[in-house]
Structure formats: C-alpha cells, structure tokens
Amino acid sequence: MGVPSDASPESGPLPEVLRRLQEHSPPPDPETLRDCYPQQWAQLAELVQRAAGTGESNSAIIVGPRGVGKTALLNCVLSETGAGTDGRSVLVRLHGLLQTDDRAAIRHITAQLKLESAVGDRVFGSFAENLSFLLKALRGGNKEESKTVVFVLEEFDLFCQHKNQTLLYNLFDVAQSAQAPICVLGLTARLDVLELMEKRVKSRFSHRQLYLYGVSSVEALAAVTRSYLWLPPTVTAAARWNRSVERLLQERQLTAALRSVHERTRSVRDLKLLLRHVVLRLWREGRSTPEAADFTAAVTTMSFDGRAAMLQGLSVLELCLVVAMRHLTQVYDEPFNFEMVLREYGKFAGRKSTFQSFTRPVVMKAYENLQNLELIRPADGGASRGQKEYQLFWLAATAQEVAAAVKRPGAVPTEVAQWADSALI
Amino acid sequence: MSYGIGCYYVLEGAERLRDLDEGVLSSLLRLQELTGRPVCLLLTSNLVWDKFQTPGGLPQPLLVHFPQYSREALQSILALDRPSDVDEQFYSGYLNLILSVFVVPCRNVRELRHLARASLTHYRAPVLSGEVAPTDLRRLWRHVEPHLRAALRSVYLREADSAQWLRTQTQLPAAAVQPSSHDQPGILDATDHQRLNTELPFYSKFLLIAAYLASYNPAKSDRRFFVKRTGKGAGRLKARPPAGARVSALLTGPRAFPLDRLLAIFYVIVEDRVAPTASIYSQVSSLVTLRMLTRLGGSDNLDSAKYKCLVNFDTVKSIAKTVNFEVERYLYDFV
C-alpha cells in the first residue's frame, strides 16, 4: 500500500499540518482572515460589541458561497470580542440542519441557556410566550444587568422553511422592539435569502447583510496557504519545514498551480482539500518537505473526471452500446429505447461477421448495467411505464467522452473503433 | 499516523442516500463540523461524485477512484481460484480462453469467477478421460466452445445456477447442447423459446399471433391485410408516408387494442371455422395470466377491455413457424 516503515512520528510537521487542515479545526491564524475581510470583520465586531456592551439589539445576515469562511470569520470575531465568555453575554448556536423545526429549536435554546430547571414542566401556549419567558429569566434585577443573548443561526435559509417562520419572526421581533438585548446573526449560502423570508419577518429584520465572496486574488490565496502551512516552533522540525514552505511560495510553478486553483474556486475549503492532498502525498512517499510538483499533482487529482474513468471501465459490449446510443442521438435527437439500440448494434454486428455477436438477454444485461451506473437517464424522470425494453432514455455522456474512451489503445477491437469514428463525426 | 480519529463510519451503497431528504447527505458530510469531534466518514458507491451534487452544494470529500481491473489483473485474480489438483500452466491457458470469450460482454470479476468455475469441469473432461493431451489447446478449444456459448446464455443470465448447470452438462450428450443458430450472426436465438412453443395449445398460439398483429399494426391497415379481396378494391393502395419518416412500431412499443379487434383478426387468420365459444375467452385470460398479454383499463369494465401484447417479435416468429403461419406477410412494417 506504500506506507513507509519509518512513518513520521506523532509530533512531526506532517501530522500537525493535517490536524490543522481538518474540518473541525479553527483557522490557525485569525489575522490572515482579518486581512481577507477587513471590512466585514470590523462591522461584525462593532455589532457584537454594541450588543454585549450597551445592550443594543441587532440583527445581521452573513451571506457567501460555500466554504469561503463565514463560520470561521464569525467564530474568530466572537472569540476576539469575548462574547459568551465575558459574563455580559450568552452565546446560543442553532444549526439549520440539526434543528429542523421550531420545537427542536426552542428546546435547544433552553438547553444552551441552561434554563431547563427553570422551565421544568411548564407548558407554553405559544412560541412567543416560551421565548419571552426564557429571555426574562436571564434578566437580572434591573435592566442594566440583563445579559445579552447572541443567537448564531447557521444554514439560515433552512430556518426559513419552518412552518410560519415562527422562530425567525419572534427573534427579529424581540430584536427590533428591544424587549430584551439580543443579537441575531444568520449565516447562509443563498444570495437570495431575503426573498425566502415572509413579509412580516422581513420587515422586522434590519436588512443588514455582510457579503463574503472568497479569496480575491492569487496573492491572498498564497497568504492563506502560508497561514495553514506555517508551523509554530513548538513542533519538532518546524524550522526546516517553514523554510521549505517559504522557498516554495516563491516558486513560479507553485504560483501557477495556485492560479489554476483560483480560477476554479474561491472557497477556502477547496484550498484545504488541496493542501490535504499535498500532505498525504508527502506522507505516502515518505518525504518530509513539499515541492511545487506536489501541488501540481494535487491540482490534477482534484480535477479528476469521474465520468471519463467510468466510461473507461466498461466492457467492450457496453461500449458498443454506448456508441450505438451516441449514433442514435446524433441522427434522431430524440430519446432512445432498448429496441432501437439493439437494432443499431445488430446492424453493426451483422456487417462484421468476425465480431462476436450476442443474444438479446446478454445485451439487455449490459444495458441494465449502464442504467445502474446512471450513464443513461430515463427521459420521463424515472416513472417507469410499460415494459423495460420500450422505456425511453437519454445518454449522459458527450461525444468527446465517448470518443476518448473508444480511442484508448487496446480498449476495443479495431472494427468497433472504426464504427465509432464513422458514427461520431 | 493517527491524529486522534475517534470513530470511523462506513456507509456502503451511498447513492441511496440521495433519495432521502437533502439534509441527510449534507449533514453526514459535515459530521466533523457539526460535532466538533474527529470522526471519519467513508462512503462507497458505484456512481461518480457528480451524481450526488445537489442545488444547495455539498462539501467536497476526498475522492478515491477504484478503476476497473485490466485484463492482466483479471487473469491474476482468477488464477487465485485454481483448485489444488489442476496444473498451473493448464489453468492459465484455460483462463486465457475464458477471458478472451467472456471479457467482451462483462468485466465484472465476480461474474467471471462464476463462469470460470462453471466451465472448468467440462474443459478438463477430455484431458481426464485421456482423449486430448493437456497441451493441445486447439482441440480443447473446439471441444469447449459450444459450452462456453451455452454458459453465456444460461449461467451468465442466472437462468441456471452453477450446480444445476454442471448436472445438465454431465447428463446431456454434447450434441444436444449445440445451439441451432450457431452459424447465424445477429441476435436471433431460437433455443430460448423452445420451452414456450411446446406449451401453448393450438388456438392460444393463434390468439397470441393475432394479439401481436393487433398491437403492432395500426388499426387502419386491418382492412388491407385481413379483409378478403373483392375484385373492385383489389390493388388500390392508399399513399403511405415515406419509409424514413415512419417510426417502426417495433421500436416504439406495442399499442393497445380492444378485445373485438383481437377476435376479428383471430377469426381471419385461423383457417377453420371456429365457434365463438367461451373457451376462446378463457384462453385469452390465460394468456394474460402467462404475462404474454396485459390487460389495461379497469377490471370492472368487461365490455371495453383493452389489451396489449407483451411478447417480442422473435418469440412470435418462432411460434408462427410451428403452426406454419407467415407473420411477416401481415405486419405493417414489413410490407
């Protein structure tokens, strides 16, 4: 399997870097994040500080594509301003994927505010009543002593799908009418999140949106890469590693690799995946310092074309059927069924007497294999009416992919390759 | 090298997760973030990652592609199955033969192992009985070739399991297994239908042929085929659309027809006088039970019941041959 016998010790640079690149690890260097989004950082920090310090209720939504660092940014700001830990504020985290309806949400809020005992067995008439009870319970004797609650709602757009959007309505209502000091921060990947909110909810929202668009330039991408790869001196062999990383970041080949990544994606999550590929490659080959070639190889791995690989794994009969389907689609531009494909294949097999021809059931089995691999999709969206031989399908592969699969040396006998050439003009 | 992975979750057949609520796959792929713990999720599937994508976007996992085995790899894998009493060189020659025949329709290693196991006994038989030397590959190939073709038909298609197959191979003489369509290129294979032909009663066969004609001929052409020609109307054919524009009914599937039409065609093609007794109707329903016809429309509507013929052309042709009836002459697409 290629595992080197003298695998890196537990405390070497490679395991440490891999630890930092994991999904649940926080960003290693908040300063780099601040440099990427200085404006958004300042705005968020101000919001949270105003809420925690002066008890001013606020709401905001952070919008940005997947993986650009919304949660990371928010967490860094919250830890810097000390929200939730400074005694003046309490942090409540809700997630759209986990709290799928409002009842689960209010239970989760109760648990995070540690008010289960206060609630006890009480039954509340409405959601609003429940929420106001919880917020009142946080209030101290006089208004100045009441704690601010900072609500963080991840996957905010999923909360919009709850019935009547009760949770959102009540939260924004409390925020707007300043019944209690709360700060509502939503995070979402949908740019049209405002359209998802009902009118009454939208009117109570402050319409404050912060946009994060991702790493904006190749230089910024290089800076983020450096922040993930640079190791503190406490790690063994860190100095040597850091020197090689610095040298690497100056090389042109690396900049070219980073540029090709930047052209494809702006998200930091994809960059982390790339770095993980690089480190895993180093570990597999037993090397201790990265080189530019590793990055180029990682970029190639990440742009792996699964469909082409799938086509190359088909048997000769299945490839013949795919060529027949391509021919049919090209000539008729309509969905095909098994009978049509069989006839097309039969015409070819009949012409070439040297080529082995197969019976109908064997061809059917190959056809069903293509169906299982989803290389052919049903034309009517999967509602299977009538016999399976007559169900209509489309081919989910382009002419170039089919031609590339057929032209590989040794993939198919020459007659099939010639037939494919004549079919795929 | 471990970095504290606490727990590994392995999900096989992960493509079925797509049928669940969209949030399920999304949450599973974010398990590390949501729990804040080092857990590792492994998904296996036979579909490529593109097929999993949702409009909401899913976090990209590390993709590990297992390519299909090459011919050399298949040979070495199948060689592991060699029984202890078989010589290595002999077995590798056998595998070469098996692969050259079967790798064309199928590269699945499980199927190939099954086929290799099923055919080994027959391949070795002439060597064990002393007729053929183990190195005479040509004679061995000629001996085993019809069996390989038969194996492709039944073992590959799972019509017989390997134990049953081996039993039939040892009981029947070699000549009986020779398929009749051995020399014809093309797709026809008559031996599959021999079982069907011998089981239907005489009128049922004609009913089936009539049903096939009713399904695949448009209703307007009935007059041309099935009405006795008088002197006046003979020879006057209406203009037909050019052959290229007509999509053959054979390709688009059978059409539904009412019971009356079926019986009308039936009475025409059966030469003798047939009384419309109830047994004819019961034969129609037994054809439905045999899944050769299918009945459309509600089961309460006895008058306007519609039927469709489910049998394909090769079967009908072979049935028609047994009763000396030329089906092609009455088919719209063949005229």
Chai-1 contact restraints between the chains, C-beta under 6 A:
chainA,res_idxA,chainB,res_idxB,connection_type,confidence,min_distance_angstrom,max_distance_angstrom,comment,restraint_id
A,A7,B,M1,contact,1.0,0.0,6.0,A-B,restraint_1
A,S8,B,M1,contact,1.0,0.0,6.0,A-B,restraint_2
A,P15,B,M1,contact,1.0,0.0,6.0,A-B,restraint_3
A,P15,B,Y3,contact,1.0,0.0,6.0,A-B,restraint_4
A,L18,B,Y3,contact,1.0,0.0,6.0,A-B,restraint_5
A,R19,B,Y3,contact,1.0,0.0,6.0,A-B,restraint_6
A,E23,B,Q32,contact,1.0,0.0,6.0,A-B,restraint_7
A,E23,B,E33,contact,1.0,0.0,6.0,A-B,restraint_8
A,H24,B,Q32,contact,1.0,0.0,6.0,A-B,restraint_9
A,H24,B,E33,contact,1.0,0.0,6.0,A-B,restraint_10
A,H24,B,G36,contact,1.0,0.0,6.0,A-B,restraint_11
A,R66,B,G57,contact,1.0,0.0,6.0,A-B,restraint_12
A,L97,B,G23,contact,1.0,0.0,6.0,A-B,restraint_13
A,L97,B,S27,contact,1.0,0.0,6.0,A-B,restraint_14
A,L273,B,Q60,contact,1.0,0.0,6.0,A-B,restraint_15
A,G306,B,V48,contact,1.0,0.0,6.0,A-B,restraint_16
A,G306,B,W49,contact,1.0,0.0,6.0,A-B,restraint_17
A,G306,B,D50,contact,1.0,0.0,6.0,A-B,restraint_18
A,R307,B,V48,contact,1.0,0.0,6.0,A-B,restraint_19
A,A309,B,H65,contact,1.0,0.0,6.0,A-B,restraint_20
A,M310,B,V48,contact,1.0,0.0,6.0,A-B,restraint_21
A,G313,B,Q68,contact,1.0,0.0,6.0,A-B,restraint_22
A,S315,B,P105,contact,1.0,0.0,6.0,A-B,restraint_23
A,S315,B,C106,contact,1.0,0.0,6.0,A-B,restraint_24
A,S315,B,R107,contact,1.0,0.0,6.0,A-B,restraint_25
A,V316,B,V104,contact,1.0,0.0,6.0,A-B,restraint_26
A,L317,B,V104,contact,1.0,0.0,6.0,A-B,restraint_27
A,L317,B,P105,contact,1.0,0.0,6.0,A-B,restraint_28
A,E339,B,L251,contact,1.0,0.0,6.0,A-B,restraint_29
A,M340,B,L251,contact,1.0,0.0,6.0,A-B,restraint_30
A,G346,B,I187,contact,1.0,0.0,6.0,A-B,restraint_31
A,G350,B,P185,contact,1.0,0.0,6.0,A-B,restraint_32
A,G350,B,G186,contact,1.0,0.0,6.0,A-B,restraint_33
A,S353,B,P185,contact,1.0,0.0,6.0,A-B,restraint_34
A,S357,B,P185,contact,1.0,0.0,6.0,A-B,restraint_35
A,F358,B,P105,contact,1.0,0.0,6.0,A-B,restraint_36
A,T359,B,D189,contact,1.0,0.0,6.0,A-B,restraint_37
A,R360,B,I187,contact,1.0,0.0,6.0,A-B,restraint_38
A,P361,B,L157,contact,1.0,0.0,6.0,A-B,restraint_39
A,V362,B,P105,contact,1.0,0.0,6.0,A-B,restraint_40
A,E374,B,L47,contact,1.0,0.0,6.0,A-B,restraint_41
A,E374,B,K51,contact,1.0,0.0,6.0,A-B,restraint_42
A,Y390,B,G253,contact,1.0,0.0,6.0,A-B,restraint_43
